């Protein structure tokens, strides 16, 4: 059940980070809005809130990580793809209880579900490279 609640939470987190980019709402506004949704009761709220806060706070640093591993310019990245990457980087950085392989696989699945065609390939490449940088101690990788 914990894995499913985190999976649902990541999908909601991508929506929140997408909205943050487009509407400019701050953490408190997004937390209030998303915690009022019926599906919020079915997610790991602590995991969601922690990643949302870190993704917003560290977005400039995460954008630099994305840019250093991307084959295209950051301004060419769509809001959904960036939301997925911000979520994955926050999870890599701040949730060491989540295995690297899980972070990568979840990001790829969300990119397949919500992102532009083939954006999952870009997400996979960036998160895999970033994982090697952010978690050098973890030799496990998703292909």
N, CA, C and O atoms as a GROMACS GRO file, in nm:
protein
  572
    1UNK      N    1   0.083  -0.121   0.000
    1UNK     CA    2   0.000   0.000   0.000
    1UNK      C    3   0.086   0.126   0.000
    1UNK      O    4   0.053   0.224  -0.066
    2UNK      N    5   0.198   0.123   0.074
    2UNK     CA    6   0.285   0.241   0.081
    2UNK      C    7   0.338   0.278  -0.057
    2UNK      O    8   0.346   0.396  -0.092
    3UNK      N    9   0.376   0.177  -0.135
    3UNK     CA   10   0.428   0.204  -0.269
    3UNK      C   11   0.321   0.267  -0.356
    3UNK      O   12   0.349   0.362  -0.430
    4UNK      N   13   0.199   0.216  -0.348
    4UNK     CA   14   0.089   0.271  -0.428
    4UNK      C   15   0.057   0.415  -0.386
    4UNK      O   16   0.030   0.500  -0.471
    5UNK      N   17   0.059   0.442  -0.255
    5UNK     CA   18   0.027   0.578  -0.209
    5UNK      C   19   0.135   0.676  -0.253
    5UNK      O   20   0.106   0.792  -0.280
    6UNK      N   21   0.259   0.630  -0.260
    6UNK     CA   22   0.366   0.717  -0.311
    6UNK      C   23   0.354   0.736  -0.462
    6UNK      O   24   0.377   0.845  -0.513
    7UNK      N   25   0.317   0.630  -0.532
    7UNK     CA   26   0.296   0.642  -0.677
    7UNK      C   27   0.189   0.745  -0.708
    7UNK      O   28   0.208   0.833  -0.792
    8UNK      N   29   0.077   0.734  -0.640
    8UNK     CA   30  -0.032   0.832  -0.660
    8UNK      C   31   0.014   0.972  -0.621
    8UNK      O   32  -0.021   1.070  -0.686
    9UNK      N   33   0.094   0.979  -0.514
    9UNK     CA   34   0.146   1.108  -0.469
    9UNK      C   35   0.238   1.172  -0.571
    9UNK      O   36   0.237   1.294  -0.589
   10UNK      N   37   0.319   1.091  -0.637
   10UNK     CA   38   0.408   1.146  -0.740
   10UNK      C   39   0.328   1.203  -0.857
   10UNK      O   40   0.362   1.308  -0.910
   11UNK      N   41   0.221   1.134  -0.896
   11UNK     CA   42   0.136   1.185  -1.004
   11UNK      C   43   0.074   1.318  -0.964
   11UNK      O   44   0.068   1.411  -1.046
   12UNK      N   45   0.029   1.329  -0.841
   12UNK     CA   46  -0.028   1.454  -0.791
   12UNK      C   47   0.080   1.562  -0.783
   12UNK      O   48   0.055   1.679  -0.810
   13UNK      N   49   0.200   1.522  -0.745
   13UNK     CA   50   0.312   1.615  -0.735
   13UNK      C   51   0.347   1.674  -0.871
   13UNK      O   52   0.378   1.793  -0.882
   14UNK      N   53   0.344   1.593  -0.975
   14UNK     CA   54   0.371   1.644  -1.110
   14UNK      C   55   0.267   1.749  -1.146
   14UNK      O   56   0.300   1.852  -1.205
   15UNK      N   57   0.141   1.724  -1.111
   15UNK     CA   58   0.035   1.823  -1.136
   15UNK      C   59   0.062   1.952  -1.060
   15UNK      O   60   0.045   2.062  -1.113
   16UNK      N   61   0.103   1.939  -0.933
   16UNK     CA   62   0.130   2.057  -0.851
   16UNK      C   63   0.249   2.138  -0.906
   16UNK      O   64   0.244   2.261  -0.911
   17UNK      N   65   0.355   2.068  -0.946
   17UNK     CA   66   0.472   2.138  -1.000
   17UNK      C   67   0.443   2.198  -1.137
   17UNK      O   68   0.500   2.302  -1.172
   18UNK      N   69   0.358   2.136  -1.213
   18UNK     CA   70   0.313   2.192  -1.341
   18UNK      C   71   0.239   2.323  -1.313
   18UNK      O   72   0.265   2.426  -1.376
   19UNK      N   73   0.147   2.318  -1.219
   19UNK     CA   74   0.070   2.439  -1.184
   19UNK      C   75   0.160   2.548  -1.128
   19UNK      O   76   0.141   2.665  -1.158
   20UNK      N   77   0.257   2.510  -1.047
   20UNK     CA   78   0.351   2.606  -0.991
   20UNK      C   79   0.422   2.682  -1.103
   20UNK      O   80   0.439   2.803  -1.094
   21UNK      N   81   0.463   2.612  -1.207
   21UNK     CA   82   0.532   2.675  -1.319
   21UNK      C   83   0.441   2.770  -1.396
   21UNK      O   84   0.482   2.880  -1.435
   22UNK      N   85   0.317   2.727  -1.418
   22UNK     CA   86   0.227   2.807  -1.502
   22UNK      C   87   0.158   2.919  -1.427
   22UNK      O   88   0.139   3.028  -1.482
   23UNK      N   89   0.119   2.894  -1.302
   23UNK     CA   90   0.041   2.993  -1.228
   23UNK      C   91   0.123   3.068  -1.124
   23UNK      O   92   0.081   3.173  -1.074
   24UNK      N   93   0.240   3.015  -1.090
   24UNK     CA   94   0.326   3.083  -0.995
   24UNK      C   95   0.281   3.075  -0.850
   24UNK      O   96   0.326   3.155  -0.768
   25UNK      N   97   0.193   2.981  -0.818
   25UNK     CA   98   0.150   2.967  -0.679
   25UNK      C   99   0.267   2.922  -0.593
   25UNK      O  100   0.354   2.847  -0.637
   26UNK      N  101   0.267   2.969  -0.468
   26UNK     CA  102   0.375   2.928  -0.379
   26UNK      C  103   0.341   2.795  -0.310
   26UNK      O  104   0.233   2.739  -0.329
   27UNK      N  105   0.434   2.747  -0.230
   27UNK     CA  106   0.417   2.617  -0.164
   27UNK      C  107   0.288   2.612  -0.083
   27UNK      O  108   0.211   2.516  -0.094
   28UNK      N  109   0.264   2.714  -0.001
   28UNK     CA  110   0.146   2.714   0.088
   28UNK      C  111   0.016   2.706   0.007
   28UNK      O  112  -0.075   2.631   0.043
   29UNK      N  113   0.008   2.782  -0.101
   29UNK     CA  114  -0.112   2.778  -0.185
   29UNK      C  115  -0.131   2.639  -0.247
   29UNK      O  116  -0.241   2.585  -0.247
   30UNK      N  117  -0.024   2.584  -0.299
   30UNK     CA  118  -0.032   2.452  -0.362
   30UNK      C  119  -0.066   2.344  -0.259
   30UNK      O  120  -0.148   2.256  -0.287
   31UNK      N  121  -0.005   2.350  -0.143
   31UNK     CA  122  -0.035   2.252  -0.039
   31UNK      C  123  -0.182   2.259   0.000
   31UNK      O  124  -0.248   2.156   0.011
   32UNK      N  125  -0.233   2.379   0.022
   32UNK     CA  126  -0.374   2.394   0.059
   32UNK      C  127  -0.467   2.342  -0.051
   32UNK      O  128  -0.563   2.271  -0.024
   33UNK      N  129  -0.436   2.377  -0.173
   33UNK     CA  130  -0.522   2.338  -0.285
   33UNK      C  131  -0.520   2.186  -0.307
   33UNK      O  132  -0.626   2.124  -0.322
   34UNK      N  133  -0.402   2.127  -0.308
   34UNK     CA  134  -0.392   1.983  -0.338
   34UNK      C  135  -0.435   1.897  -0.219
   34UNK      O  136  -0.488   1.788  -0.239
   35UNK      N  137  -0.413   1.944  -0.097
   35UNK     CA  138  -0.457   1.864   0.018
   35UNK      C  139  -0.609   1.864   0.032
   35UNK      O  140  -0.664   1.780   0.103
   36UNK      N  141  -0.676   1.957  -0.035
   36UNK     CA  142  -0.823   1.960  -0.034
   36UNK      C  143  -0.885   1.864  -0.136
   36UNK      O  144  -1.006   1.840  -0.133
   37UNK      N  145  -0.804   1.810  -0.226
   37UNK     CA  146  -0.856   1.717  -0.327
   37UNK      C  147  -0.891   1.583  -0.264
   37UNK      O  148  -0.823   1.538  -0.172
   38UNK      N  149  -0.998   1.519  -0.312
   38UNK     CA  150  -1.037   1.389  -0.255
   38UNK      C  151  -0.928   1.284  -0.263
   38UNK      O  152  -0.912   1.203  -0.171
   39UNK      N  153  -0.850   1.283  -0.372
   39UNK     CA  154  -0.747   1.182  -0.389
   39UNK      C  155  -0.627   1.200  -0.294
   39UNK      O  156  -0.544   1.110  -0.281
   40UNK      N  157  -0.619   1.317  -0.229
   40UNK     CA  158  -0.508   1.343  -0.138
   40UNK      C  159  -0.509   1.246  -0.020
   40UNK      O  160  -0.403   1.213   0.034
   41UNK      N  161  -0.626   1.201   0.019
   41UNK     CA  162  -0.638   1.107   0.131
   41UNK      C  163  -0.575   0.972   0.099
   41UNK      O  164  -0.549   0.893   0.190
   42UNK      N  165  -0.551   0.945  -0.028
   42UNK     CA  166  -0.497   0.816  -0.070
   42UNK      C  167  -0.348   0.820  -0.104
   42UNK      O  168  -0.294   0.725  -0.162
   43UNK      N  169  -0.281   0.930  -0.067
   43UNK     CA  170  -0.138   0.940  -0.097
   43UNK      C  171  -0.058   0.951   0.032
   43UNK      O  172  -0.114   0.972   0.140
   44UNK      N  173   0.074   0.936   0.021
   44UNK     CA  174   0.166   0.958   0.132
   44UNK      C  175   0.187   1.110   0.140
   44UNK      O  176   0.270   1.165   0.068
   45UNK      N  177   0.112   1.174   0.227
   45UNK     CA  178   0.111   1.321   0.234
   45UNK      C  179   0.247   1.378   0.272
   45UNK      O  180   0.288   1.480   0.218
   46UNK      N  181   0.317   1.313   0.364
   46UNK     CA  182   0.447   1.361   0.408
   46UNK      C  183   0.547   1.358   0.292
   46UNK      O  184   0.626   1.451   0.274
   47UNK      N  185   0.544   1.251   0.215
   47UNK     CA  186   0.631   1.236   0.098
   47UNK      C  187   0.600   1.345  -0.004
   47UNK      O  188   0.691   1.410  -0.056
   48UNK      N  189   0.472   1.364  -0.034
   48UNK     CA  190   0.427   1.467  -0.129
   48UNK      C  191   0.474   1.606  -0.084
   48UNK      O  192   0.536   1.679  -0.161
   49UNK      N  193   0.444   1.641   0.040
   49UNK     CA  194   0.476   1.776   0.089
   49UNK      C  195   0.626   1.801   0.092
   49UNK      O  196   0.672   1.909   0.055
   50UNK      N  197   0.702   1.702   0.137
   50UNK     CA  198   0.846   1.718   0.142
   50UNK      C  199   0.907   1.740   0.004
   50UNK      O  200   0.992   1.827  -0.015
   51UNK      N  201   0.862   1.660  -0.092
   51UNK     CA  202   0.916   1.674  -0.229
   51UNK      C  203   0.870   1.804  -0.294
   51UNK      O  204   0.947   1.868  -0.366
   52UNK      N  205   0.746   1.842  -0.271
   52UNK     CA  206   0.695   1.968  -0.328
   52UNK      C  207   0.777   2.086  -0.275
   52UNK      O  208   0.820   2.172  -0.352
   53UNK      N  209   0.797   2.088  -0.145
   53UNK     CA  210   0.873   2.198  -0.085
   53UNK      C  211   1.016   2.203  -0.140
   53UNK      O  212   1.064   2.310  -0.178
   54UNK      N  213   1.084   2.089  -0.144
   54UNK     CA  214   1.223   2.085  -0.191
   54UNK      C  215   1.232   2.116  -0.341
   54UNK      O  216   1.324   2.186  -0.384
   55UNK      N  217   1.139   2.066  -0.420
   55UNK     CA  218   1.142   2.092  -0.565
   55UNK      C  219   1.128   2.241  -0.594
   55UNK      O  220   1.195   2.294  -0.683
   56UNK      N  221   1.043   2.308  -0.519
   56UNK     CA  222   1.025   2.453  -0.538
   56UNK      C  223   1.148   2.529  -0.486
   56UNK      O  224   1.204   2.613  -0.556
   57UNK      N  225   1.187   2.498  -0.362
   57UNK     CA  226   1.302   2.568  -0.300
   57UNK      C  227   1.430   2.552  -0.382
   57UNK      O  228   1.506   2.648  -0.397
   58UNK      N  229   1.452   2.433  -0.434
   58UNK     CA  230   1.578   2.402  -0.501
   58UNK      C  231   1.567   2.405  -0.653
   58UNK      O  232   1.656   2.355  -0.722
   59UNK      N  233   1.460   2.463  -0.706
   59UNK     CA  234   1.437   2.457  -0.851
   59UNK      C  235   1.551   2.517  -0.932
   59UNK      O  236   1.585   2.464  -1.038
   60UNK      N  237   1.611   2.626  -0.885
   60UNK     CA  238   1.722   2.686  -0.961
   60UNK      C  239   1.842   2.591  -0.965
   60UNK      O  240   1.905   2.574  -1.069
   61UNK      N  241   1.873   2.528  -0.852
   61UNK     CA  242   1.984   2.432  -0.848
   61UNK      C  243   1.952   2.310  -0.934
   61UNK      O  244   2.037   2.259  -1.006
   62UNK      N  245   1.827   2.263  -0.925
   62UNK     CA  246   1.787   2.147  -1.005
   62UNK      C  247   1.788   2.179  -1.154
   62UNK      O  248   1.823   2.094  -1.235
   63UNK      N  249   1.750   2.301  -1.189
   63UNK     CA  250   1.757   2.342  -1.330
   63UNK      C  251   1.901   2.336  -1.382
   63UNK      O  252   1.924   2.299  -1.496
   64UNK      N  253   1.996   2.372  -1.296
   64UNK     CA  254   2.138   2.363  -1.336
   64UNK      C  255   2.179   2.218  -1.357
   64UNK      O  256   2.254   2.188  -1.449
   65UNK      N  257   2.130   2.129  -1.272
   65UNK     CA  258   2.160   1.986  -1.288
   65UNK      C  259   2.100   1.936  -1.419
   65UNK      O  260   2.167   1.866  -1.495
   66UNK      N  261   1.975   1.973  -1.445
   66UNK     CA  262   1.908   1.932  -1.569
   66UNK      C  263   1.987   1.982  -1.689
   66UNK      O  264   2.016   1.907  -1.782
   67UNK      N  265   2.022   2.111  -1.686
   67UNK     CA  266   2.095   2.171  -1.799
   67UNK      C  267   2.230   2.103  -1.822
   67UNK      O  268   2.274   2.091  -1.936
   68UNK      N  269   2.294   2.060  -1.715
   68UNK     CA  270   2.426   1.997  -1.731
   68UNK      C  271   2.418   1.857  -1.791
   68UNK      O  272   2.517   1.806  -1.843
   69UNK      N  273   2.300   1.796  -1.786
   69UNK     CA  274   2.285   1.659  -1.837
   69UNK      C  275   2.193   1.650  -1.959
   69UNK      O  276   2.174   1.542  -2.014
   70UNK      N  277   2.138   1.762  -2.000
   70UNK     CA  278   2.040   1.761  -2.109
   70UNK      C  279   2.108   1.785  -2.243
   70UNK      O  280   2.210   1.853  -2.252
   71UNK      N  281   2.050   1.727  -2.347
   71UNK     CA  282   2.101   1.748  -2.482
   71UNK      C  283   2.032   1.868  -2.549
   71UNK      O  284   2.072   1.912  -2.657
   72UNK      N  285   1.928   1.918  -2.483
   72UNK     CA  286   1.860   2.038  -2.535
   72UNK      C  287   1.859   2.146  -2.429
   72UNK      O  288   1.883   2.119  -2.311
   73UNK      N  289   1.832   2.267  -2.471
   73UNK     CA  290   1.832   2.380  -2.379
   73UNK      C  291   1.712   2.371  -2.285
   73UNK      O  292   1.606   2.319  -2.321
   74UNK      N  293   1.730   2.423  -2.165
   74UNK     CA  294   1.626   2.418  -2.062
   74UNK      C  295   1.498   2.487  -2.108
   74UNK      O  296   1.388   2.443  -2.075
   75UNK      N  297   1.511   2.595  -2.184
   75UNK     CA  298   1.391   2.666  -2.229
   75UNK      C  299   1.312   2.589  -2.335
   75UNK      O  300   1.201   2.629  -2.371
   76UNK      N  301   1.367   2.481  -2.385
   76UNK     CA  302   1.296   2.395  -2.480
   76UNK      C  303   1.222   2.282  -2.409
   76UNK      O  304   1.150   2.204  -2.473
   77UNK      N  305   1.238   2.273  -2.280
   77UNK     CA  306   1.174   2.169  -2.201
   77UNK      C  307   1.032   2.211  -2.166
   77UNK      O  308   1.010   2.322  -2.117
   78UNK      N  309   0.936   2.122  -2.193
   78UNK     CA  310   0.797   2.156  -2.161
   78UNK      C  311   0.773   2.149  -2.010
   78UNK      O  312   0.852   2.088  -1.938
   79UNK      N  313   0.666   2.211  -1.964
   79UNK     CA  314   0.638   2.221  -1.820
   79UNK      C  315   0.616   2.085  -1.755
   79UNK      O  316   0.655   2.066  -1.640
   80UNK      N  317   0.556   1.991  -1.826
   80UNK     CA  318   0.535   1.857  -1.769
   80UNK      C  319   0.670   1.786  -1.751
   80UNK      O  320   0.697   1.729  -1.645
   81UNK      N  321   0.753   1.790  -1.854
   81UNK     CA  322   0.884   1.728  -1.844
   81UNK      C  323   0.967   1.788  -1.732
   81UNK      O  324   1.034   1.716  -1.658
   82UNK      N  325   0.962   1.920  -1.718
   82UNK     CA  326   1.037   1.986  -1.610
   82UNK      C  327   0.980   1.946  -1.474
   82UNK      O  328   1.055   1.924  -1.380
   83UNK      N  329   0.848   1.937  -1.463
   83UNK     CA  330   0.785   1.897  -1.337
   83UNK      C  331   0.830   1.757  -1.297
   83UNK      O  332   0.863   1.733  -1.181
   84UNK      N  333   0.833   1.665  -1.392
   84UNK     CA  334   0.878   1.528  -1.364
   84UNK      C  335   1.024   1.529  -1.320
   84UNK      O  336   1.061   1.460  -1.224
   85UNK      N  337   1.107   1.606  -1.389
   85UNK     CA  338   1.249   1.611  -1.354
   85UNK      C  339   1.272   1.675  -1.217
   85UNK      O  340   1.356   1.626  -1.140
   86UNK      N  341   1.201   1.781  -1.186
   86UNK     CA  342   1.215   1.845  -1.054
   86UNK      C  343   1.176   1.748  -0.944
   86UNK      O  344   1.243   1.740  -0.841
   87UNK      N  345   1.067   1.675  -0.965
   87UNK     CA  346   1.023   1.576  -0.868
   87UNK      C  347   1.130   1.469  -0.848
   87UNK      O  348   1.164   1.434  -0.735
   88UNK      N  349   1.182   1.416  -0.958
   88UNK     CA  350   1.281   1.308  -0.951
   88UNK      C  351   1.409   1.356  -0.884
   88UNK      O  352   1.467   1.284  -0.802
   89UNK      N  353   1.454   1.476  -0.916
   89UNK     CA  354   1.576   1.527  -0.855
   89UNK      C  355   1.558   1.552  -0.706
   89UNK      O  356   1.649   1.526  -0.627
   90UNK      N  357   1.442   1.602  -0.667
   90UNK     CA  358   1.414   1.622  -0.524
   90UNK      C  359   1.415   1.488  -0.451
   90UNK      O  360   1.466   1.477  -0.340
   91UNK      N  361   1.358   1.387  -0.514
   91UNK     CA  362   1.354   1.255  -0.453
   91UNK      C  363   1.494   1.194  -0.443
   91UNK      O  364   1.529   1.133  -0.342
   92UNK      N  365   1.574   1.211  -0.547
   92UNK     CA  366   1.712   1.161  -0.543
   92UNK      C  367   1.791   1.228  -0.431
   92UNK      O  368   1.867   1.163  -0.360
   93UNK      N  369   1.773   1.358  -0.418
   93UNK     CA  370   1.851   1.437  -0.324
   93UNK      C  371   1.808   1.417  -0.179
   93UNK      O  372   1.892   1.407  -0.090
   94UNK      N  373   1.678   1.411  -0.156
   94UNK     CA  374   1.627   1.421  -0.020
   94UNK      C  375   1.555   1.297   0.033
   94UNK      O  376   1.518   1.293   0.150
   95UNK      N  377   1.535   1.197  -0.051
   95UNK     CA  378   1.466   1.076  -0.005
   95UNK      C  379   1.553   0.954  -0.031
   95UNK      O  380   1.528   0.877  -0.124
   96UNK      N  381   1.654   0.938   0.050
   96UNK     CA  382   1.746   0.826   0.032
   96UNK      C  383   1.682   0.692   0.068
   96UNK      O  384   1.739   0.587   0.043
   97UNK      N  385   1.562   0.697   0.128
   97UNK     CA  386   1.488   0.574   0.155
   97UNK      C  387   1.426   0.516   0.028
   97UNK      O  388   1.383   0.400   0.027
   98UNK      N  389   1.421   0.596  -0.079
   98UNK     CA  390   1.366   0.550  -0.206
   98UNK      C  391   1.484   0.510  -0.296
   98UNK      O  392   1.570   0.593  -0.326
   99UNK      N  393   1.489   0.384  -0.339
   99UNK     CA  394   1.601   0.340  -0.424
   99UNK      C  395   1.609   0.418  -0.555
   99UNK      O  396   1.507   0.459  -0.612
  100UNK      N  397   1.730   0.438  -0.601
  100UNK     CA  398   1.754   0.511  -0.726
  100UNK      C  399   1.672   0.452  -0.841
  100UNK      O  400   1.611   0.525  -0.918
  101UNK      N  401   1.672   0.320  -0.851
  101UNK     CA  402   1.598   0.255  -0.959
  101UNK      C  403   1.450   0.291  -0.955
  101UNK      O  404   1.388   0.311  -1.060
  102UNK      N  405   1.393   0.299  -0.836
  102UNK     CA  406   1.252   0.336  -0.822
  102UNK      C  407   1.230   0.480  -0.867
  102UNK      O  408   1.133   0.508  -0.938
  103UNK      N  409   1.319   0.571  -0.826
  103UNK     CA  410   1.306   0.712  -0.867
  103UNK      C  411   1.306   0.723  -1.020
  103UNK      O  412   1.222   0.791  -1.079
  104UNK      N  413   1.401   0.655  -1.083
  104UNK     CA  414   1.412   0.662  -1.229
  104UNK      C  415   1.289   0.601  -1.295
  104UNK      O  416   1.231   0.661  -1.386
  105UNK      N  417   1.250   0.483  -1.252
  105UNK     CA  418   1.134   0.416  -1.313
  105UNK      C  419   1.006   0.496  -1.296
  105UNK      O  420   0.927   0.507  -1.390
  106UNK      N  421   0.985   0.552  -1.179
  106UNK     CA  422   0.864   0.632  -1.155
  106UNK      C  423   0.863   0.757  -1.244
  106UNK      O  424   0.760   0.794  -1.300
  107UNK      N  425   0.978   0.822  -1.256
  107UNK     CA  426   0.987   0.942  -1.341
  107UNK      C  427   0.957   0.907  -1.486
  107UNK      O  428   0.885   0.979  -1.555
  108UNK      N  429   1.013   0.796  -1.532
  108UNK     CA  430   0.991   0.753  -1.671
  108UNK      C  431   0.842   0.723  -1.694
  108UNK      O  432   0.785   0.762  -1.795
  109UNK      N  433   0.781   0.652  -1.600
  109UNK     CA  434   0.638   0.618  -1.614
  109UNK      C  435   0.550   0.744  -1.616
  109UNK      O  436   0.455   0.752  -1.694
  110UNK      N  437   0.581   0.841  -1.531
  110UNK     CA  438   0.504   0.966  -1.530
  110UNK      C  439   0.525   1.044  -1.660
  110UNK      O  440   0.431   1.105  -1.711
  111UNK      N  441   0.646   1.042  -1.711
  111UNK     CA  442   0.673   1.110  -1.839
  111UNK      C  443   0.598   1.042  -1.952
  111UNK      O  444   0.547   1.109  -2.043
  112UNK      N  445   0.590   0.909  -1.948
  112UNK     CA  446   0.514   0.836  -2.051
  112UNK      C  447   0.366   0.872  -2.043
  112UNK      O  448   0.300   0.890  -2.145
  113UNK      N  449   0.315   0.882  -1.919
  113UNK     CA  450   0.172   0.906  -1.899
  113UNK      C  451   0.132   1.050  -1.929
  113UNK      O  452   0.028   1.073  -1.991
  114UNK      N  453   0.212   1.146  -1.886
  114UNK     CA  454   0.171   1.287  -1.894
  114UNK      C  455   0.253   1.372  -1.990
  114UNK      O  456   0.208   1.479  -2.031
  115UNK      N  457   0.371   1.327  -2.026
  115UNK     CA  458   0.461   1.410  -2.106
  115UNK      C  459   0.436   1.400  -2.255
  115UNK      O  460   0.352   1.323  -2.301
  116UNK      N  461   0.511   1.480  -2.327
  116UNK     CA  462   0.506   1.478  -2.474
  116UNK      C  463   0.560   1.344  -2.524
  116UNK      O  464   0.628   1.272  -2.452
  117UNK      N  465   0.528   1.314  -2.647
  117UNK     CA  466   0.574   1.188  -2.708
  117UNK      C  467   0.726   1.177  -2.695
  117UNK      O  468   0.798   1.272  -2.724
  118UNK      N  469   0.772   1.063  -2.652
  118UNK     CA  470   0.915   1.034  -2.637
  118UNK      C  471   0.986   1.116  -2.530
  118UNK      O  472   1.108   1.106  -2.516
  119UNK      N  473   0.913   1.197  -2.453
  119UNK     CA  474   0.981   1.274  -2.348
  119UNK      C  475   1.036   1.181  -2.240
  119UNK      O  476   1.130   1.217  -2.168
  120UNK      N  477   0.980   1.061  -2.230
  120UNK     CA  478   1.028   0.967  -2.130
  120UNK      C  479   1.174   0.928  -2.156
  120UNK      O  480   1.248   0.899  -2.062
  121UNK      N  481   1.216   0.929  -2.282
  121UNK     CA  482   1.355   0.896  -2.315
  121UNK      C  483   1.448   1.005  -2.261
  121UNK      O  484   1.554   0.976  -2.205
  122UNK      N  485   1.407   1.130  -2.279
  122UNK     CA  486   1.484   1.244  -2.229
  122UNK      C  487   1.489   1.240  -2.076
  122UNK      O  488   1.596   1.257  -2.016
  123UNK      N  489   1.373   1.216  -2.012
  123UNK     CA  490   1.366   1.209  -1.866
  123UNK      C  491   1.456   1.097  -1.816
  123UNK      O  492   1.531   1.116  -1.720
  124UNK      N  493   1.449   0.980  -1.878
  124UNK     CA  494   1.531   0.867  -1.837
  124UNK      C  495   1.680   0.902  -1.843
  124UNK      O  496   1.754   0.875  -1.748
  125UNK      N  497   1.723   0.963  -1.952
  125UNK     CA  498   1.865   0.996  -1.969
  125UNK      C  499   1.910   1.098  -1.864
  125UNK      O  500   2.015   1.081  -1.804
  126UNK      N  501   1.831   1.203  -1.844
  126UNK     CA  502   1.870   1.308  -1.750
  126UNK      C  503   1.872   1.256  -1.606
  126UNK      O  504   1.967   1.281  -1.532
  127UNK      N  505   1.768   1.183  -1.566
  127UNK     CA  506   1.762   1.134  -1.428
  127UNK      C  507   1.871   1.030  -1.403
  127UNK      O  508   1.931   1.029  -1.295
  128UNK      N  509   1.898   0.944  -1.500
  128UNK     CA  510   2.003   0.846  -1.483
  128UNK      C  511   2.139   0.913  -1.465
  128UNK      O  512   2.215   0.876  -1.375
  129UNK      N  513   2.169   1.012  -1.547
  129UNK     CA  514   2.297   1.084  -1.535
  129UNK      C  515   2.303   1.162  -1.403
  129UNK      O  516   2.406   1.165  -1.336
  130UNK      N  517   2.192   1.226  -1.368
  130UNK     CA  518   2.188   1.303  -1.243
  130UNK      C  519   2.204   1.211  -1.122
  130UNK      O  520   2.268   1.248  -1.024
  131UNK      N  521   2.148   1.090  -1.130
  131UNK     CA  522   2.161   0.994  -1.019
  131UNK      C  523   2.306   0.957  -0.996
  131UNK      O  524   2.349   0.942  -0.881
  132UNK      N  525   2.381   0.942  -1.102
  132UNK     CA  526   2.524   0.909  -1.088
  132UNK      C  527   2.598   1.023  -1.017
  132UNK      O  528   2.694   0.999  -0.944
  133UNK      N  529   2.552   1.145  -1.039
  133UNK     CA  530   2.614   1.262  -0.976
  133UNK      C  531   2.564   1.280  -0.832
  133UNK      O  532   2.644   1.304  -0.741
  134UNK      N  533   2.433   1.268  -0.811
  134UNK     CA  534   2.374   1.296  -0.680
  134UNK      C  535   2.383   1.179  -0.583
  134UNK      O  536   2.383   1.198  -0.461
  135UNK      N  537   2.391   1.057  -0.637
  135UNK     CA  538   2.402   0.938  -0.552
  135UNK      C  539   2.516   0.849  -0.603
  135UNK      O  540   2.491   0.736  -0.646
  136UNK      N  541   2.636   0.897  -0.599
  136UNK     CA  542   2.748   0.819  -0.653
  136UNK      C  543   2.769   0.687  -0.578
  136UNK      O  544   2.826   0.592  -0.632
  137UNK      N  545   2.721   0.682  -0.453
  137UNK     CA  546   2.738   0.560  -0.374
  137UNK      C  547   2.647   0.447  -0.418
  137UNK      O  548   2.665   0.332  -0.379
  138UNK      N  549   2.547   0.481  -0.500
  138UNK     CA  550   2.447   0.383  -0.542
  138UNK      C  551   2.478   0.335  -0.683
  138UNK      O  552   2.458   0.410  -0.779
  139UNK      N  553   2.526   0.215  -0.697
  139UNK     CA  554   2.565   0.164  -0.827
  139UNK      C  555   2.451   0.108  -0.909
  139UNK      O  556   2.470   0.078  -1.027
  140UNK      N  557   2.331   0.094  -0.850
  140UNK     CA  558   2.217   0.036  -0.925
  140UNK      C  559   2.157   0.140  -1.017
  140UNK      O  560   2.134   0.254  -0.978
  141UNK      N  561   2.131   0.100  -1.136
  141UNK     CA  562   2.075   0.190  -1.238
  141UNK      C  563   1.961   0.121  -1.311
  141UNK      O  564   1.959  -0.001  -1.326
  142UNK      N  565   1.868   0.202  -1.356
  142UNK     CA  566   1.761   0.150  -1.443
  142UNK      C  567   1.806   0.175  -1.586
  142UNK      O  568   1.876   0.272  -1.615
  143UNK      N  569   1.767   0.088  -1.673
  143UNK     CA  570   1.809   0.102  -1.811
  143UNK      C  571   1.708   0.168  -1.888
  143UNK      O  572   1.726   0.189  -2.009
   0.00000   0.00000   0.00000
